[in-house]
Amino acid sequence: MPTLTTKAQVTIPKRIRTILGVKPGDEVDFDVKNDTIILLKKKKLPIAKWKGFLGHGRTDKLMEELR
């Protein structure tokens, strides 16, 4: 049974991490319903993987080229 540390942290058991498919760096969320805590893996938006793909530039110039 995981124990709360002095920093209010707890280790998620490996079995649960495997079921949820969470890895270090993944974001999780918590919900409480009827005295039950629910751990949720936050989904990344598909667009997040494309962040910075086009490099650094001016958005207005890029939008004009695309039109």
CHARMM internal coordinates of N, CA and C (Angstrom, degrees):
IC EDIT
DIST 1 N 1 CA 1.4587
DIST 1 CA 1 C 1.5212
ANGL 1 N 1 CA 1 C 108.59
DIST 1 C 2 N 1.3431
ANGL 1 CA 1 C 2 N 118.26
DIHE 1 N 1 CA 1 C 2 N 123.22
DIST 2 N 2 CA 1.4678
ANGL 1 C 2 N 2 CA 121.08
DIHE 1 CA 1 C 2 N 2 CA 178.17
DIST 2 CA 2 C 1.5298
ANGL 2 N 2 CA 2 C 111.31
DIHE 1 C 2 N 2 CA 2 C -62.39
DIST 2 C 3 N 1.3084
ANGL 2 CA 2 C 3 N 114.87
DIHE 2 N 2 CA 2 C 3 N 147.13
DIST 3 N 3 CA 1.4597
ANGL 2 C 3 N 3 CA 121.64
DIHE 2 CA 2 C 3 N 3 CA -179.59
DIST 3 CA 3 C 1.5276
ANGL 3 N 3 CA 3 C 109.51
DIHE 2 C 3 N 3 CA 3 C -118.34
DIST 3 C 4 N 1.3107
ANGL 3 CA 3 C 4 N 116.49
DIHE 3 N 3 CA 3 C 4 N 139.18
DIST 4 N 4 CA 1.4576
ANGL 3 C 4 N 4 CA 122.31
DIHE 3 CA 3 C 4 N 4 CA 178.18
DIST 4 CA 4 C 1.5245
ANGL 4 N 4 CA 4 C 109.52
DIHE 3 C 4 N 4 CA 4 C -69.96
DIST 4 C 5 N 1.3511
ANGL 4 CA 4 C 5 N 116.92
DIHE 4 N 4 CA 4 C 5 N 130.53
DIST 5 N 5 CA 1.4613
ANGL 4 C 5 N 5 CA 120.56
DIHE 4 CA 4 C 5 N 5 CA 179.15
DIST 5 CA 5 C 1.5284
ANGL 5 N 5 CA 5 C 110.12
DIHE 4 C 5 N 5 CA 5 C -83.96
DIST 5 C 6 N 1.3193
ANGL 5 CA 5 C 6 N 115.68
DIHE 5 N 5 CA 5 C 6 N 176.36
DIST 6 N 6 CA 1.4670
ANGL 5 C 6 N 6 CA 120.26
DIHE 5 CA 5 C 6 N 6 CA 178.46
DIST 6 CA 6 C 1.5313
ANGL 6 N 6 CA 6 C 111.28
DIHE 5 C 6 N 6 CA 6 C -66.86
DIST 6 C 7 N 1.3330
ANGL 6 CA 6 C 7 N 116.56
DIHE 6 N 6 CA 6 C 7 N -18.58
DIST 7 N 7 CA 1.4705
ANGL 6 C 7 N 7 CA 120.75
DIHE 6 CA 6 C 7 N 7 CA 177.08
DIST 7 CA 7 C 1.5273
ANGL 7 N 7 CA 7 C 111.25
DIHE 6 C 7 N 7 CA 7 C -95.09
DIST 7 C 8 N 1.3230
ANGL 7 CA 7 C 8 N 117.17
DIHE 7 N 7 CA 7 C 8 N 14.99
DIST 8 N 8 CA 1.4637
ANGL 7 C 8 N 8 CA 123.85
DIHE 7 CA 7 C 8 N 8 CA 179.58
DIST 8 CA 8 C 1.5280
ANGL 8 N 8 CA 8 C 112.11
DIHE 7 C 8 N 8 CA 8 C 62.27
DIST 8 C 9 N 1.3431
ANGL 8 CA 8 C 9 N 116.55
DIHE 8 N 8 CA 8 C 9 N 33.63
DIST 9 N 9 CA 1.4572
ANGL 8 C 9 N 9 CA 121.60
DIHE 8 CA 8 C 9 N 9 CA 178.70
DIST 9 CA 9 C 1.5289
ANGL 9 N 9 CA 9 C 109.58
DIHE 8 C 9 N 9 CA 9 C -108.01
DIST 9 C 10 N 1.3106
ANGL 9 CA 9 C 10 N 114.52
DIHE 9 N 9 CA 9 C 10 N 154.49
DIST 10 N 10 CA 1.4546
ANGL 9 C 10 N 10 CA 120.43
DIHE 9 CA 9 C 10 N 10 CA 177.54
DIST 10 CA 10 C 1.5322
ANGL 10 N 10 CA 10 C 107.71
DIHE 9 C 10 N 10 CA 10 C -143.50
DIST 10 C 11 N 1.3272
ANGL 10 CA 10 C 11 N 116.92
DIHE 10 N 10 CA 10 C 11 N 144.76
DIST 11 N 11 CA 1.4595
ANGL 10 C 11 N 11 CA 121.23
DIHE 10 CA 10 C 11 N 11 CA 178.01
DIST 11 CA 11 C 1.5183
ANGL 11 N 11 CA 11 C 109.13
DIHE 10 C 11 N 11 CA 11 C -86.79
DIST 11 C 12 N 1.3256
ANGL 11 CA 11 C 12 N 115.73
DIHE 11 N 11 CA 11 C 12 N 130.37
DIST 12 N 12 CA 1.4641
ANGL 11 C 12 N 12 CA 120.17
DIHE 11 CA 11 C 12 N 12 CA 176.82
DIST 12 CA 12 C 1.5259
ANGL 12 N 12 CA 12 C 106.92
DIHE 11 C 12 N 12 CA 12 C -78.24
DIST 12 C 13 N 1.3214
ANGL 12 CA 12 C 13 N 118.03
DIHE 12 N 12 CA 12 C 13 N 124.53
DIST 13 N 13 CA 1.4628
ANGL 12 C 13 N 13 CA 120.18
DIHE 12 CA 12 C 13 N 13 CA -178.72
DIST 13 CA 13 C 1.5293
ANGL 13 N 13 CA 13 C 112.30
DIHE 12 C 13 N 13 CA 13 C -56.96
DIST 13 C 14 N 1.3380
ANGL 13 CA 13 C 14 N 115.65
DIHE 13 N 13 CA 13 C 14 N 146.65
DIST 14 N 14 CA 1.4601
ANGL 13 C 14 N 14 CA 121.08
DIHE 13 CA 13 C 14 N 14 CA -176.76
DIST 14 CA 14 C 1.5239
ANGL 14 N 14 CA 14 C 111.92
DIHE 13 C 14 N 14 CA 14 C -55.27
DIST 14 C 15 N 1.3105
ANGL 14 CA 14 C 15 N 117.78
DIHE 14 N 14 CA 14 C 15 N -40.72
DIST 15 N 15 CA 1.4646
ANGL 14 C 15 N 15 CA 121.48
DIHE 14 CA 14 C 15 N 15 CA -179.46
DIST 15 CA 15 C 1.5274
ANGL 15 N 15 CA 15 C 110.66
DIHE 14 C 15 N 15 CA 15 C -57.39
DIST 15 C 16 N 1.3208
ANGL 15 CA 15 C 16 N 116.73
DIHE 15 N 15 CA 15 C 16 N -42.74
DIST 16 N 16 CA 1.4700
ANGL 15 C 16 N 16 CA 121.49
DIHE 15 CA 15 C 16 N 16 CA -179.99
DIST 16 CA 16 C 1.5287
ANGL 16 N 16 CA 16 C 110.26
DIHE 15 C 16 N 16 CA 16 C -70.37
DIST 16 C 17 N 1.3491
ANGL 16 CA 16 C 17 N 116.99
DIHE 16 N 16 CA 16 C 17 N -43.04
DIST 17 N 17 CA 1.4714
ANGL 16 C 17 N 17 CA 120.16
DIHE 16 CA 16 C 17 N 17 CA 178.11
DIST 17 CA 17 C 1.5248
ANGL 17 N 17 CA 17 C 110.72
DIHE 16 C 17 N 17 CA 17 C -58.89
DIST 17 C 18 N 1.3227
ANGL 17 CA 17 C 18 N 116.31
DIHE 17 N 17 CA 17 C 18 N -40.27
DIST 18 N 18 CA 1.4643
ANGL 17 C 18 N 18 CA 120.59
DIHE 17 CA 17 C 18 N 18 CA 179.77
DIST 18 CA 18 C 1.5222
ANGL 18 N 18 CA 18 C 110.87
DIHE 17 C 18 N 18 CA 18 C -66.27
DIST 18 C 19 N 1.3188
ANGL 18 CA 18 C 19 N 117.27
DIHE 18 N 18 CA 18 C 19 N -45.13
DIST 19 N 19 CA 1.4688
ANGL 18 C 19 N 19 CA 121.17
DIHE 18 CA 18 C 19 N 19 CA -179.73
DIST 19 CA 19 C 1.5277
ANGL 19 N 19 CA 19 C 110.59
DIHE 18 C 19 N 19 CA 19 C -60.58
DIST 19 C 20 N 1.3427
ANGL 19 CA 19 C 20 N 116.63
DIHE 19 N 19 CA 19 C 20 N -43.83
DIST 20 N 20 CA 1.4662
ANGL 19 C 20 N 20 CA 120.84
DIHE 19 CA 19 C 20 N 20 CA -178.79
DIST 20 CA 20 C 1.5251
ANGL 20 N 20 CA 20 C 112.39
DIHE 19 C 20 N 20 CA 20 C -79.99
DIST 20 C 21 N 1.3217
ANGL 20 CA 20 C 21 N 116.42
DIHE 20 N 20 CA 20 C 21 N -19.30
DIST 21 N 21 CA 1.4598
ANGL 20 C 21 N 21 CA 119.75
DIHE 20 CA 20 C 21 N 21 CA -177.36
DIST 21 CA 21 C 1.5148
ANGL 21 N 21 CA 21 C 112.76
DIHE 20 C 21 N 21 CA 21 C 71.80
DIST 21 C 22 N 1.3336
ANGL 21 CA 21 C 22 N 117.02
DIHE 21 N 21 CA 21 C 22 N 33.06
DIST 22 N 22 CA 1.4645
ANGL 21 C 22 N 22 CA 120.05
DIHE 21 CA 21 C 22 N 22 CA 179.93
DIST 22 CA 22 C 1.5246
ANGL 22 N 22 CA 22 C 110.20
DIHE 21 C 22 N 22 CA 22 C -93.93
DIST 22 C 23 N 1.3398
ANGL 22 CA 22 C 23 N 113.76
DIHE 22 N 22 CA 22 C 23 N 144.47
DIST 23 N 23 CA 1.4525
ANGL 22 C 23 N 23 CA 121.58
DIHE 22 CA 22 C 23 N 23 CA 179.89
DIST 23 CA 23 C 1.5271
ANGL 23 N 23 CA 23 C 108.22
DIHE 22 C 23 N 23 CA 23 C -131.45
DIST 23 C 24 N 1.3330
ANGL 23 CA 23 C 24 N 117.37
DIHE 23 N 23 CA 23 C 24 N 165.43
DIST 24 N 24 CA 1.4639
ANGL 23 C 24 N 24 CA 119.03
DIHE 23 CA 23 C 24 N 24 CA 177.10
DIST 24 CA 24 C 1.5206
ANGL 24 N 24 CA 24 C 110.53
DIHE 23 C 24 N 24 CA 24 C -52.95
DIST 24 C 25 N 1.3151
ANGL 24 CA 24 C 25 N 116.19
DIHE 24 N 24 CA 24 C 25 N 133.25
DIST 25 N 25 CA 1.4545
ANGL 24 C 25 N 25 CA 122.18
DIHE 24 CA 24 C 25 N 25 CA -179.67
DIST 25 CA 25 C 1.5224
ANGL 25 N 25 CA 25 C 113.68
DIHE 24 C 25 N 25 CA 25 C 97.36
DIST 25 C 26 N 1.3442
ANGL 25 CA 25 C 26 N 117.06
DIHE 25 N 25 CA 25 C 26 N -17.58
DIST 26 N 26 CA 1.4630
ANGL 25 C 26 N 26 CA 120.06
DIHE 25 CA 25 C 26 N 26 CA 176.87
DIST 26 CA 26 C 1.5251
ANGL 26 N 26 CA 26 C 109.58
DIHE 25 C 26 N 26 CA 26 C -71.21
DIST 26 C 27 N 1.3161
ANGL 26 CA 26 C 27 N 115.74
DIHE 26 N 26 CA 26 C 27 N 148.50
DIST 27 N 27 CA 1.4638
ANGL 26 C 27 N 27 CA 120.31
DIHE 26 CA 26 C 27 N 27 CA 177.16
DIST 27 CA 27 C 1.5215
ANGL 27 N 27 CA 27 C 109.53
DIHE 26 C 27 N 27 CA 27 C -94.06
DIST 27 C 28 N 1.3205
ANGL 27 CA 27 C 28 N 114.87
DIHE 27 N 27 CA 27 C 28 N 139.95
DIST 28 N 28 CA 1.4613
ANGL 27 C 28 N 28 CA 121.08
DIHE 27 CA 27 C 28 N 28 CA 176.81
DIST 28 CA 28 C 1.5192
ANGL 28 N 28 CA 28 C 108.68
DIHE 27 C 28 N 28 CA 28 C -125.63
DIST 28 C 29 N 1.3136
ANGL 28 CA 28 C 29 N 115.82
DIHE 28 N 28 CA 28 C 29 N 162.56
DIST 29 N 29 CA 1.4560
ANGL 28 C 29 N 29 CA 121.23
DIHE 28 CA 28 C 29 N 29 CA 179.20
DIST 29 CA 29 C 1.5160
ANGL 29 N 29 CA 29 C 107.47
DIHE 28 C 29 N 29 CA 29 C -134.07
DIST 29 C 30 N 1.2975
ANGL 29 CA 29 C 30 N 116.70
DIHE 29 N 29 CA 29 C 30 N 158.45
DIST 30 N 30 CA 1.4534
ANGL 29 C 30 N 30 CA 122.39
DIHE 29 CA 29 C 30 N 30 CA 179.41
DIST 30 CA 30 C 1.5183
ANGL 30 N 30 CA 30 C 109.88
DIHE 29 C 30 N 30 CA 30 C -122.53
DIST 30 C 31 N 1.3175
ANGL 30 CA 30 C 31 N 115.32
DIHE 30 N 30 CA 30 C 31 N 146.14
DIST 31 N 31 CA 1.4543
ANGL 30 C 31 N 31 CA 121.75
DIHE 30 CA 30 C 31 N 31 CA 175.22
DIST 31 CA 31 C 1.5227
ANGL 31 N 31 CA 31 C 107.11
DIHE 30 C 31 N 31 CA 31 C -137.33
DIST 31 C 32 N 1.3089
ANGL 31 CA 31 C 32 N 117.38
DIHE 31 N 31 CA 31 C 32 N 150.93
DIST 32 N 32 CA 1.4635
ANGL 31 C 32 N 32 CA 121.64
DIHE 31 CA 31 C 32 N 32 CA 178.63
DIST 32 CA 32 C 1.5176
ANGL 32 N 32 CA 32 C 108.34
DIHE 31 C 32 N 32 CA 32 C -122.98
DIST 32 C 33 N 1.3346
ANGL 32 CA 32 C 33 N 115.59
DIHE 32 N 32 CA 32 C 33 N 126.60
DIST 33 N 33 CA 1.4594
ANGL 32 C 33 N 33 CA 121.62
DIHE 32 CA 32 C 33 N 33 CA 176.78
DIST 33 CA 33 C 1.5236
ANGL 33 N 33 CA 33 C 108.51
DIHE 32 C 33 N 33 CA 33 C -138.00
DIST 33 C 34 N 1.3227
ANGL 33 CA 33 C 34 N 115.71
DIHE 33 N 33 CA 33 C 34 N 119.39
DIST 34 N 34 CA 1.4652
ANGL 33 C 34 N 34 CA 121.58
DIHE 33 CA 33 C 34 N 34 CA 177.41
DIST 34 CA 34 C 1.5190
ANGL 34 N 34 CA 34 C 112.72
DIHE 33 C 34 N 34 CA 34 C 49.93
DIST 34 C 35 N 1.3256
ANGL 34 CA 34 C 35 N 116.96
DIHE 34 N 34 CA 34 C 35 N 55.05
DIST 35 N 35 CA 1.4713
ANGL 34 C 35 N 35 CA 122.96
DIHE 34 CA 34 C 35 N 35 CA 178.66
DIST 35 CA 35 C 1.5230
ANGL 35 N 35 CA 35 C 113.64
DIHE 34 C 35 N 35 CA 35 C 63.15
DIST 35 C 36 N 1.3248
ANGL 35 CA 35 C 36 N 117.98
DIHE 35 N 35 CA 35 C 36 N 18.73
DIST 36 N 36 CA 1.4605
ANGL 35 C 36 N 36 CA 121.99
DIHE 35 CA 35 C 36 N 36 CA 176.92
DIST 36 CA 36 C 1.5196
ANGL 36 N 36 CA 36 C 108.57
DIHE 35 C 36 N 36 CA 36 C -118.40
DIST 36 C 37 N 1.3186
ANGL 36 CA 36 C 37 N 116.40
DIHE 36 N 36 CA 36 C 37 N 131.62
DIST 37 N 37 CA 1.4593
ANGL 36 C 37 N 37 CA 121.30
DIHE 36 CA 36 C 37 N 37 CA 178.20
DIST 37 CA 37 C 1.5192
ANGL 37 N 37 CA 37 C 108.19
DIHE 36 C 37 N 37 CA 37 C -93.54
DIST 37 C 38 N 1.3152
ANGL 37 CA 37 C 38 N 116.13
DIHE 37 N 37 CA 37 C 38 N 130.78
DIST 38 N 38 CA 1.4557
ANGL 37 C 38 N 38 CA 121.97
DIHE 37 CA 37 C 38 N 38 CA -179.78
DIST 38 CA 38 C 1.5243
ANGL 38 N 38 CA 38 C 108.15
DIHE 37 C 38 N 38 CA 38 C -113.64
DIST 38 C 39 N 1.3282
ANGL 38 CA 38 C 39 N 115.74
DIHE 38 N 38 CA 38 C 39 N 126.16
DIST 39 N 39 CA 1.4567
ANGL 38 C 39 N 39 CA 122.39
DIHE 38 CA 38 C 39 N 39 CA 178.38
DIST 39 CA 39 C 1.5195
ANGL 39 N 39 CA 39 C 108.33
DIHE 38 C 39 N 39 CA 39 C -99.27
DIST 39 C 40 N 1.3286
ANGL 39 CA 39 C 40 N 116.13
DIHE 39 N 39 CA 39 C 40 N 125.85
DIST 40 N 40 CA 1.4618
ANGL 39 C 40 N 40 CA 121.54
DIHE 39 CA 39 C 40 N 40 CA -177.41
DIST 40 CA 40 C 1.5154
ANGL 40 N 40 CA 40 C 110.16
DIHE 39 C 40 N 40 CA 40 C -121.34
DIST 40 C 41 N 1.3234
ANGL 40 CA 40 C 41 N 117.34
DIHE 40 N 40 CA 40 C 41 N 137.01
DIST 41 N 41 CA 1.4532
ANGL 40 C 41 N 41 CA 121.34
DIHE 40 CA 40 C 41 N 41 CA 172.68
DIST 41 CA 41 C 1.5242
ANGL 41 N 41 CA 41 C 107.04
DIHE 40 C 41 N 41 CA 41 C -82.63
DIST 41 C 42 N 1.3315
ANGL 41 CA 41 C 42 N 115.93
DIHE 41 N 41 CA 41 C 42 N 124.29
DIST 42 N 42 CA 1.4613
ANGL 41 C 42 N 42 CA 119.47
DIHE 41 CA 41 C 42 N 42 CA 179.11
DIST 42 CA 42 C 1.5153
ANGL 42 N 42 CA 42 C 108.83
DIHE 41 C 42 N 42 CA 42 C -75.06
DIST 42 C 43 N 1.3084
ANGL 42 CA 42 C 43 N 115.56
DIHE 42 N 42 CA 42 C 43 N 133.11
DIST 43 N 43 CA 1.4546
ANGL 42 C 43 N 43 CA 120.84
DIHE 42 CA 42 C 43 N 43 CA 179.86
DIST 43 CA 43 C 1.5157
ANGL 43 N 43 CA 43 C 109.43
DIHE 42 C 43 N 43 CA 43 C -85.49
DIST 43 C 44 N 1.3304
ANGL 43 CA 43 C 44 N 114.59
DIHE 43 N 43 CA 43 C 44 N 138.17
DIST 44 N 44 CA 1.4569
ANGL 43 C 44 N 44 CA 119.70
DIHE 43 CA 43 C 44 N 44 CA 176.58
DIST 44 CA 44 C 1.5145
ANGL 44 N 44 CA 44 C 108.26
DIHE 43 C 44 N 44 CA 44 C -85.16
DIST 44 C 45 N 1.3046
ANGL 44 CA 44 C 45 N 115.49
DIHE 44 N 44 CA 44 C 45 N 140.85
DIST 45 N 45 CA 1.4539
ANGL 44 C 45 N 45 CA 119.78
DIHE 44 CA 44 C 45 N 45 CA 176.96
DIST 45 CA 45 C 1.5180
ANGL 45 N 45 CA 45 C 109.03
DIHE 44 C 45 N 45 CA 45 C -68.64
DIST 45 C 46 N 1.3146
ANGL 45 CA 45 C 46 N 118.20
DIHE 45 N 45 CA 45 C 46 N 136.07
DIST 46 N 46 CA 1.4571
ANGL 45 C 46 N 46 CA 120.44
DIHE 45 CA 45 C 46 N 46 CA -178.83
DIST 46 CA 46 C 1.5258
ANGL 46 N 46 CA 46 C 113.16
DIHE 45 C 46 N 46 CA 46 C -55.96
DIST 46 C 47 N 1.3137
ANGL 46 CA 46 C 47 N 116.87
DIHE 46 N 46 CA 46 C 47 N -29.59
DIST 47 N 47 CA 1.4640
ANGL 46 C 47 N 47 CA 119.90
DIHE 46 CA 46 C 47 N 47 CA -178.65
DIST 47 CA 47 C 1.5275
ANGL 47 N 47 CA 47 C 111.64
DIHE 46 C 47 N 47 CA 47 C -70.48
DIST 47 C 48 N 1.3393
ANGL 47 CA 47 C 48 N 117.44
DIHE 47 N 47 CA 47 C 48 N -21.81
DIST 48 N 48 CA 1.4607
ANGL 47 C 48 N 48 CA 120.62
DIHE 47 CA 47 C 48 N 48 CA -177.81
DIST 48 CA 48 C 1.5239
ANGL 48 N 48 CA 48 C 111.65
DIHE 47 C 48 N 48 CA 48 C -60.67
DIST 48 C 49 N 1.3357
ANGL 48 CA 48 C 49 N 117.77
DIHE 48 N 48 CA 48 C 49 N -32.07
DIST 49 N 49 CA 1.4658
ANGL 48 C 49 N 49 CA 119.15
DIHE 48 CA 48 C 49 N 49 CA -179.07
DIST 49 CA 49 C 1.5280
ANGL 49 N 49 CA 49 C 112.26
DIHE 48 C 49 N 49 CA 49 C -69.74
DIST 49 C 50 N 1.3248
ANGL 49 CA 49 C 50 N 118.06
DIHE 49 N 49 CA 49 C 50 N -16.77
DIST 50 N 50 CA 1.4586
ANGL 49 C 50 N 50 CA 122.04
DIHE 49 CA 49 C 50 N 50 CA -179.63
DIST 50 CA 50 C 1.5281
ANGL 50 N 50 CA 50 C 112.49
DIHE 49 C 50 N 50 CA 50 C -95.55
DIST 50 C 51 N 1.3226
ANGL 50 CA 50 C 51 N 117.01
DIHE 50 N 50 CA 50 C 51 N -1.66
DIST 51 N 51 CA 1.4640
ANGL 50 C 51 N 51 CA 120.45
DIHE 50 CA 50 C 51 N 51 CA -178.29
DIST 51 CA 51 C 1.5288
ANGL 51 N 51 CA 51 C 109.87
DIHE 50 C 51 N 51 CA 51 C -56.70
DIST 51 C 52 N 1.3153
ANGL 51 CA 51 C 52 N 116.21
DIHE 51 N 51 CA 51 C 52 N 126.46
DIST 52 N 52 CA 1.4514
ANGL 51 C 52 N 52 CA 122.31
DIHE 51 CA 51 C 52 N 52 CA 179.13
DIST 52 CA 52 C 1.5188
ANGL 52 N 52 CA 52 C 114.31
DIHE 51 C 52 N 52 CA 52 C 81.04
DIST 52 C 53 N 1.3139
ANGL 52 CA 52 C 53 N 118.57
DIHE 52 N 52 CA 52 C 53 N 2.05
DIST 53 N 53 CA 1.4597
ANGL 52 C 53 N 53 CA 122.59
DIHE 52 CA 52 C 53 N 53 CA -176.92
DIST 53 CA 53 C 1.5259
ANGL 53 N 53 CA 53 C 112.41
DIHE 52 C 53 N 53 CA 53 C -59.51
DIST 53 C 54 N 1.3005
ANGL 53 CA 53 C 54 N 116.33
DIHE 53 N 53 CA 53 C 54 N -39.10
DIST 54 N 54 CA 1.4599
ANGL 53 C 54 N 54 CA 120.23
DIHE 53 CA 53 C 54 N 54 CA -177.76
DIST 54 CA 54 C 1.5227
ANGL 54 N 54 CA 54 C 112.57
DIHE 53 C 54 N 54 CA 54 C -85.96
DIST 54 C 55 N 1.2973
ANGL 54 CA 54 C 55 N 116.29
DIHE 54 N 54 CA 54 C 55 N 1.25
DIST 55 N 55 CA 1.4612
ANGL 54 C 55 N 55 CA 119.43
DIHE 54 CA 54 C 55 N 55 CA 179.57
DIST 55 CA 55 C 1.5181
ANGL 55 N 55 CA 55 C 111.18
DIHE 54 C 55 N 55 CA 55 C 82.38
DIST 55 C 56 N 1.2924
ANGL 55 CA 55 C 56 N 114.11
DIHE 55 N 55 CA 55 C 56 N -167.55
DIST 56 N 56 CA 1.4645
ANGL 55 C 56 N 56 CA 120.12
DIHE 55 CA 55 C 56 N 56 CA -178.89
DIST 56 CA 56 C 1.5196
ANGL 56 N 56 CA 56 C 108.60
DIHE 55 C 56 N 56 CA 56 C -98.33
DIST 56 C 57 N 1.2689
ANGL 56 CA 56 C 57 N 115.69
DIHE 56 N 56 CA 56 C 57 N 131.43
DIST 57 N 57 CA 1.4532
ANGL 56 C 57 N 57 CA 119.89
DIHE 56 CA 56 C 57 N 57 CA 179.44
DIST 57 CA 57 C 1.5065
ANGL 57 N 57 CA 57 C 109.87
DIHE 56 C 57 N 57 CA 57 C -173.77
DIST 57 C 58 N 1.2816
ANGL 57 CA 57 C 58 N 114.23
DIHE 57 N 57 CA 57 C 58 N -173.02
DIST 58 N 58 CA 1.4564
ANGL 57 C 58 N 58 CA 119.04
DIHE 57 CA 57 C 58 N 58 CA -178.86
DIST 58 CA 58 C 1.5152
ANGL 58 N 58 CA 58 C 109.35
DIHE 57 C 58 N 58 CA 58 C -92.49
DIST 58 C 59 N 1.3044
ANGL 58 CA 58 C 59 N 115.35
DIHE 58 N 58 CA 58 C 59 N 126.30
DIST 59 N 59 CA 1.4535
ANGL 58 C 59 N 59 CA 120.92
DIHE 58 CA 58 C 59 N 59 CA -178.89
DIST 59 CA 59 C 1.5211
ANGL 59 N 59 CA 59 C 111.70
DIHE 58 C 59 N 59 CA 59 C -63.43
DIST 59 C 60 N 1.3211
ANGL 59 CA 59 C 60 N 117.32
DIHE 59 N 59 CA 59 C 60 N -40.28
DIST 60 N 60 CA 1.4663
ANGL 59 C 60 N 60 CA 119.36
DIHE 59 CA 59 C 60 N 60 CA -177.94
DIST 60 CA 60 C 1.5270
ANGL 60 N 60 CA 60 C 111.20
DIHE 59 C 60 N 60 CA 60 C -63.26
DIST 60 C 61 N 1.3162
ANGL 60 CA 60 C 61 N 117.78
DIHE 60 N 60 CA 60 C 61 N -37.65
DIST 61 N 61 CA 1.4570
ANGL 60 C 61 N 61 CA 121.15
DIHE 60 CA 60 C 61 N 61 CA 178.55
DIST 61 CA 61 C 1.5370
ANGL 61 N 61 CA 61 C 110.01
DIHE 60 C 61 N 61 CA 61 C -66.95
DIST 61 C 62 N 1.3042
ANGL 61 CA 61 C 62 N 116.90
DIHE 61 N 61 CA 61 C 62 N -43.83
DIST 62 N 62 CA 1.4605
ANGL 61 C 62 N 62 CA 121.54
DIHE 61 CA 61 C 62 N 62 CA 179.12
DIST 62 CA 62 C 1.5280
ANGL 62 N 62 CA 62 C 110.52
DIHE 61 C 62 N 62 CA 62 C -62.61
DIST 62 C 63 N 1.3234
ANGL 62 CA 62 C 63 N 117.73
DIHE 62 N 62 CA 62 C 63 N -44.60
DIST 63 N 63 CA 1.4550
ANGL 62 C 63 N 63 CA 121.22
DIHE 62 CA 62 C 63 N 63 CA 179.82
DIST 63 CA 63 C 1.5281
ANGL 63 N 63 CA 63 C 111.20
DIHE 62 C 63 N 63 CA 63 C -62.33
DIST 63 C 64 N 1.3247
ANGL 63 CA 63 C 64 N 116.84
DIHE 63 N 63 CA 63 C 64 N -38.80
DIST 64 N 64 CA 1.4668
ANGL 63 C 64 N 64 CA 120.82
DIHE 63 CA 63 C 64 N 64 CA 178.09
DIST 64 CA 64 C 1.5214
ANGL 64 N 64 CA 64 C 110.69
DIHE 63 C 64 N 64 CA 64 C -63.50
DIST 64 C 65 N 1.3301
ANGL 64 CA 64 C 65 N 117.41
DIHE 64 N 64 CA 64 C 65 N -40.79
DIST 65 N 65 CA 1.4638
ANGL 64 C 65 N 65 CA 121.54
DIHE 64 CA 64 C 65 N 65 CA 178.84
DIST 65 CA 65 C 1.5172
ANGL 65 N 65 CA 65 C 112.01
DIHE 64 C 65 N 65 CA 65 C -66.05
DIST 65 C 66 N 1.3315
ANGL 65 CA 65 C 66 N 116.02
DIHE 65 N 65 CA 65 C 66 N -35.39
DIST 66 N 66 CA 1.4613
ANGL 65 C 66 N 66 CA 120.60
DIHE 65 CA 65 C 66 N 66 CA -179.17
DIST 66 CA 66 C 1.5330
ANGL 66 N 66 CA 66 C 112.28
DIHE 65 C 66 N 66 CA 66 C -73.55
DIST 66 C 67 N 1.2982
ANGL 66 CA 66 C 67 N 117.73
DIHE 66 N 66 CA 66 C 67 N -22.89
DIST 67 N 67 CA 1.4744
ANGL 66 C 67 N 67 CA 121.57
DIHE 66 CA 66 C 67 N 67 CA -178.80
DIST 67 CA 67 C 1.4616
ANGL 67 N 67 CA 67 C 108.06
DIHE 66 C 67 N 67 CA 67 C -83.19
END
COOR INIT
IC SEED 1 N 1 CA 1 C
IC BUILD
